[in-house]
Amino acid sequence: MKRVTLRLTVEELGLLATLAGDQLFRKEFIDPRMPGYKIDTREMSIGKAIVARLRRMVDPAAADRVSARINGAA
């Protein structure tokens, strides 16, 4: 797999994480209500992992809290 390097400010990375999280929410909860929509579970899990990595880069403490909530802890 080819790797790409991207230089962003913390603010840009934070915005990108927010936008990606919003899109992931749409794909998980809104799109399935559309007739004929088929969810790609592999794509969803990859997307969740990427968003978690982005959030961890921006704010490690906040990402841990979100991860704990998603996984059912605390």
Buried (B, 14 or more C-beta within 10 A) or exposed (E): EEEEEEEEEEEEBBEBBBEBBEEBEEBEEEEEEEEEEEEEEEEEEEBBEBBBEBBBBBBEEEBEEBBEEEEEEE
